[in-house]
Amino acid sequence: MSRWLLAMHSSSETLGLAVRDAEDPTGGVRILSRSMGRQLTNGLIPAVEELLPRAEWASIGRLAVSTGPGGFTGTRLTVVMARTLAQQLGCPLHGESSFALMAQRLSVVLTPSQALEPFSIIQPLPRRGRVAGRYRLRSGSVPVEELEKPRLLREDEEPSPALTMELDVASDVQHLLERCCHWEQEDAPGPWEPVLPIYPTSPVGPV
């Protein structure tokens, strides 16, 4: 019987989903990456069903979800769905920021000396300042360490070196699934309660 690993990413206008069978190491990864925009509210569950039929949801053994930062509604929807599934199925859930997922991909532009030191990823926001997280490359099975979760920068803060946030949802959700596979191999605990959306600029608190 299959035991599914499911990764979900909706921190932008694009929904990313990835799934694989944890019991079949030679099995392929199935990925869905689709521009959804405001259709995500009604289209999230059908998209998950398209990738993994509802009859198979009871066999989900571990979940991973991007916690943002990103759009308020989009990020909230996948986090709430992931939390609900984890709670109802009694399976582990892991959250990873969207900046942490892209950190290794973006770091290729760093010089060798810069790659040895912490670096920031920054997202300029229209009329609302800048959001940044702090990262460090590592060797081994966990290639990136998140030193500081994404937050709103003060006007006088200028992190260095700094990379500009650049989305590639298909790549990032696949990386999130790889992280989920690592947690599965480590049999890592994954309580659903701490997994919350990141809203650096929102006056509304987390779910």
TABELTA-V208153 format. One record per run of one state. SS is the DSSP state (hx for helix, st for strand, lp for the rest). FROM is the first residue (numbers start at 1). LEN is the number of residues. If there is no record, write none. Layout:
SS,FROM,LEN / SS,FROM,LEN
This chain:
lp,1,3 / st,4,6 / lp,10,4 / st,14,8 / lp,22,8 / st,30,6 / lp,36,1 / hx,37,15 / lp,52,2 / hx,54,6 / st,60,7 / lp,67,5 / hx,72,18 / lp,90,2 / st,92,5 / lp,97,1 / hx,98,12 / lp,110,2 / hx,112,4 / lp,116,3 / st,119,7 / lp,126,3 / st,129,9 / lp,138,6 / st,144,9 / lp,153,9 / st,162,3 / lp,165,4 / hx,169,17 / lp,186,22
